[in-house]
């Protein structure tokens, strides 16, 4: 007789009895704690369930037939499948609460970095990793919707200029452009003043789209710099997704997990961690798939990438907002991670990072 496999958490939970839900929840919790298969006798002793091992075993067999549990070898206990984890985090997981001491630590260590966004990104990823013993990840916001605060131009050489684009929220982008005419300092100062007068306060996307009409009244400008900016406006005022900065901290924590103890698994994980663009795509895809709202975490279980195909990694992430720009903060760990605690830490960190200088809003 063919097994009936349910494909969504809501379908799964609707078919489970209260006792089966309890057994599934405890198997997942037991596997998270022990990193090994969970047997009926262990469950009975650990949680004092008030039912026989045979009854628990029957429920585990039924959960396995539904695709929620599996076992690594014939005589082993059970471990959650990807579908089992999804059902657990969607319907059965109890919310975790960050302790008062941890909340105060997060506020204290990040408050001093609130005025320096780059420092905030580094410190938040370190702190997340330290508190979770997982890989802390922070993805800088994409700057296309950022409001230009100031444009500076720095003479690097006779033929090279560096454009420094500062947007509200403390983010800075630099780009080098080659010029054919050597500029005097006074000419450069005058041009910078003109550019800021016309462009400051607009989003980078607005500047890119309207650059031509904004400077069409300027003709015969002898340096050619205005024309260069118009011609290269797409390069100057568009940030490609791969240009986003990702900060990773805590690789040693994830590498020490038993799931990656074998050399082939460890090598695959190291290759994954070295590929920042792959991680950026995974984090961005998490937010796209879940359509996450500010302050709420999304969970992706058993993610796969070009370098990591075993499906043994999960991502918990949430957006943070600075000015009108959205970045992402998250944790990457084995599918066996403590999801409730990861969600509490990620949501708390995202909220704190989004409210510069106002820790009272962090609860």
C-alpha positions in Angstrom: 0.0 0.0 0.0 1.5 3.4 -1.0 2.3 5.9 1.6 0.3 9.2 1.7 2.8 12.0 1.8 1.5 15.4 3.0 3.4 18.3 1.5 2.6 21.4 3.6 2.7 22.0 7.4 -1.0 22.8 7.5 -1.9 19.5 5.8 0.4 17.6 8.1 -0.8 19.1 11.4 -4.5 18.7 10.4 -3.9 14.9 10.1 -2.2 14.5 13.5 -3.7 13.6 16.8 -2.8 15.6 19.8 -0.6 12.8 21.0 1.2 12.5 17.7 1.8 16.3 17.7 3.4 15.9 21.1 5.6 13.0 20.0 6.7 14.9 16.9 7.5 18.0 19.0 9.5 16.0 21.5 11.4 14.0 18.8 12.5 17.3 17.2 13.5 18.8 20.6 15.3 15.6 21.6 17.3 15.5 18.3 18.2 19.2 18.6 19.6 18.5 22.1 21.3 15.2 21.4 22.3 15.4 17.7 21.4 11.7 17.5 18.4 9.5 16.7 15.6 9.6 19.3 14.1 6.3 20.5 10.8 5.6 22.2 12.5 4.4 25.4 14.5 7.6 25.6 11.5 9.7 25.0 9.5 7.9 27.7 12.3 8.4 30.3 13.2 11.9 29.3 9.8 13.4 29.3 7.8 11.1 31.6 5.0 10.8 28.9 2.7 8.5 30.8 2.4 6.1 27.9 4.2 2.8 27.0 7.2 2.6 24.8 5.1 0.6 22.3 2.5 3.3 22.1 5.2 5.9 21.4 6.8 3.6 18.9 3.6 3.2 17.0 3.1 7.0 16.9 6.7 7.4 15.6 6.0 4.8 12.9 2.9 6.7 11.8 4.8 9.9 11.7 7.5 8.3 9.6 4.9 7.0 7.2 3.7 10.6 6.8 7.2 11.8 5.9 7.8 13.6 9.1 10.4 11.3 10.6 13.2 9.2 9.2 16.0 7.0 10.6 19.6 6.8 9.6 19.8 3.0 9.8 17.5 0.1 10.6 18.0 -0.3 14.3 18.2 3.5 15.1 15.6 5.8 16.6 14.1 8.5 14.6 15.3 11.9 13.4 13.1 14.7 11.9 13.0 15.1 8.1 12.9 18.5 6.4 9.2 18.3 6.3 9.1 17.4 10.0 11.2 20.4 10.9 8.9 22.6 8.8 5.8 21.3 10.6 7.6 21.8 13.9 8.6 25.5 13.3 5.2 26.3 11.7 2.8 24.8 14.2 4.5 23.2 17.3 7.5 25.4 18.3 7.2 27.2 21.5 8.5 30.8 21.5 11.8 31.5 23.2 12.5 34.7 25.2 15.8 36.5 25.3 17.0 36.8 28.9 17.3 40.3 30.5 21.1 39.9 30.7 21.3 39.1 27.0 19.0 42.0 26.1 21.1 44.4 28.1 24.2 43.0 26.5 22.9 43.6 23.0 21.8 47.1 23.8 25.0 48.0 25.5 27.4 46.7 22.8 25.4 48.0 19.8 24.4 51.4 21.1 27.9 52.8 20.7 27.9 51.6 17.1 24.6 53.1 16.1 26.1 56.2 14.4 28.5 54.1 12.3 26.6 51.7 10.1 29.6 49.7 9.0 30.7 49.2 12.5 27.1 48.2 13.5 27.1 45.5 10.8 30.4 44.1 12.1 29.5 44.1 15.8 25.9 42.8 15.3 27.2 39.7 13.4 29.8 39.0 16.1 27.3 39.4 18.8 24.7 37.2 17.1 27.3 34.4 16.6 28.5 34.7 20.2 25.0 34.4 21.7 23.8 31.6 19.4 27.0 29.6 18.7 26.0 29.7 15.1 27.1 31.6 12.0 26.1 35.3 12.4 25.2 37.0 9.1 24.5 40.6 8.3 23.7 41.8 4.7 24.1 45.5 4.1 21.1 47.2 2.5 21.0 47.7 -1.3 21.6 51.4 -1.8 19.4 52.1 -4.9 16.6 53.5 -2.8 19.0 55.4 -0.5 18.7 59.2 -0.3 21.9 61.0 -1.4 23.3 62.9 1.5 26.6 64.1 -0.1 28.7 63.4 -3.2 32.4 63.9 -2.9 35.0 63.6 -5.7 38.6 62.8 -4.8 41.5 63.2 -7.2 43.4 59.9 -7.3 45.7 60.6 -10.2 45.8 62.9 -13.2 43.5 60.5 -15.0 41.5 58.9 -12.2 38.7 60.3 -9.9 37.1 58.5 -7.0 33.4 59.3 -6.4 32.3 58.9 -2.8 28.5 58.6 -2.6 27.1 59.0 1.0 23.4 58.2 1.6 21.2 58.7 4.6 21.6 55.9 7.1 25.4 56.0 7.1 26.1 54.0 4.0 28.9 54.9 1.6 29.6 53.7 -1.9 32.8 54.5 -3.9 33.5 54.1 -7.6 36.5 55.0 -9.7 36.1 56.7 -13.1 38.8 57.6 -15.6 38.9 61.2 -17.0 40.6 62.6 -20.0 41.2 66.1 -18.7 43.2 67.0 -15.6 41.1 69.1 -13.2 42.2 71.9 -11.0 41.1 71.8 -7.3 39.0 74.9 -7.7 37.2 73.4 -10.7 36.5 70.3 -8.8 35.2 72.1 -5.8 32.8 74.2 -7.9 31.5 71.1 -9.7 31.0 69.2 -6.4 29.0 72.1 -5.1 26.8 72.1 -8.2 26.3 68.4 -8.1 25.2 68.4 -4.5 22.9 71.4 -5.0 21.0 69.5 -7.7 21.2 65.9 -6.5 21.2 65.9 -2.7 17.9 64.7 -1.2 17.1 62.5 -4.2 17.2 58.7 -4.1 20.0 57.1 -6.2 17.3 55.5 -8.4 15.8 59.0 -9.0 19.2 60.4 -9.9 19.9 57.6 -12.3 16.5 58.0 -14.1 16.5 61.8 -14.3 20.2 62.6 -14.6 19.9 63.8 -18.2 17.2 66.5 -17.8 18.7 67.7 -14.5 21.8 68.8 -16.3 20.5 69.6 -19.8 20.8 73.4 -19.2 24.6 73.1 -18.7 26.3 73.3 -22.1 29.9 73.8 -23.0 31.2 72.8 -19.5 35.0 72.8 -20.2 36.1 69.9 -18.0 33.6 67.4 -19.4 32.9 66.1 -16.0 29.2 66.8 -16.0 28.8 64.9 -19.3 30.9 62.1 -17.9 28.5 61.8 -14.9 25.5 61.9 -17.2 27.0 59.2 -19.4 28.0 57.0 -16.5 25.0 57.6 -14.3 24.0 54.0 -14.4 27.4 52.9 -13.1 27.5 55.7 -10.5 24.0 55.5 -9.1 23.1 51.8 -9.4 24.3 49.1 -7.0 24.3 45.6 -8.4 23.0 42.9 -6.0 26.5 41.3 -5.9 28.0 44.5 -4.6 26.2 44.2 -1.3 28.5 43.7 1.7 28.0 40.5 3.7 29.5 40.1 7.2 30.0 36.6 8.5 31.1 35.7 12.0 31.4 32.4 13.9 32.6 29.9 11.2 34.3 27.9 14.0 31.0 27.3 15.7 29.3 25.8 12.7 32.3 23.8 11.7 32.4 22.2 15.1 28.9 20.8 14.7 28.7 16.9 14.4 26.9 17.2 11.1 30.1 18.4 9.5 32.6 16.1 11.3 33.5 14.1 8.1 36.1 15.6 5.9 34.0 15.7 2.7 31.1 17.5 4.6 33.6 19.9 6.2 35.2 20.7 2.8 31.8 21.4 1.3 30.8 23.7 4.1 34.1 25.6 3.9 33.6 26.2 0.2 30.1 27.4 0.9 31.3 29.8 3.6 34.0 31.2 1.2 31.4 32.0 -1.5 29.9 35.3 -0.2 27.8 35.8 -3.3 26.1 32.5 -2.8 25.2 33.3 0.8 23.9 36.7 -0.4 21.6 35.0 -2.9 20.3 32.6 -0.2 19.6 35.4 2.3 17.8 37.5 -0.4 15.8 34.5 -1.6 14.7 33.8 2.0 13.2 37.2 2.3 11.6 37.1 -1.2 10.0 33.7 -0.6 8.6 34.5 2.8 7.7 38.2 2.0 8.9 38.9 5.5 7.8 42.0 7.4 10.0 44.2 9.6 10.5 42.6 13.0 9.5 39.1 11.9 11.9 36.3 11.0 11.7 33.9 8.1 13.0 30.3 8.4 14.4 28.3 5.5 15.2 24.7 6.4 17.5 22.4 4.4 18.8 25.1 2.0 21.0 24.1 -0.9 23.5 26.1 -2.9 26.1 25.6 -5.6 28.6 24.5 -3.0 26.4 23.0 -0.4 23.9 20.4 -1.7 23.4 18.2 1.3 20.5 20.2 2.7 22.0 20.2 6.2 21.9 23.9 6.7 19.1 26.2 7.7 18.7 30.0 7.7 16.8 32.2 10.1 16.7 35.8 8.9 14.9 39.1 9.4 15.0 42.6 7.8 16.3 45.6 9.6 15.6 49.2 8.5 18.0 52.2 8.6 16.7 55.4 7.0 14.6 54.0 4.2 17.0 51.1 3.4 16.5 47.5 4.2 19.2 45.1 5.1 19.1 41.5 6.5 20.3 40.0 9.7 20.4 36.3 10.3 21.8 33.0 11.6 23.0 30.0 9.6 23.4 26.7 11.3 22.6 23.0 10.9 19.0 21.9 10.4 19.3 20.7 14.0 19.6 24.3 15.3 17.5 25.6 18.1 15.0 27.5 15.9 13.1 29.2 18.7 16.2 30.8 20.2 17.5 31.7 16.7 14.2 33.5 15.9 14.2 35.4 19.2 17.9 36.5 18.7 17.4 37.5 15.1 14.2 39.4 15.6 15.6 41.2 18.6 18.8 42.1 16.8 16.9 43.4 13.7 14.7 45.5 15.9 17.6 47.0 17.8 19.6 47.8 14.6 16.6 49.5 13.2 16.1 52.0 16.0 19.3 54.1 16.3 19.8 55.4 19.7 16.5 54.2 21.1 17.0 50.9 22.9 13.7 51.4 24.8 11.9 50.2 21.7 13.7 46.8 21.9 11.5 44.3 23.8 
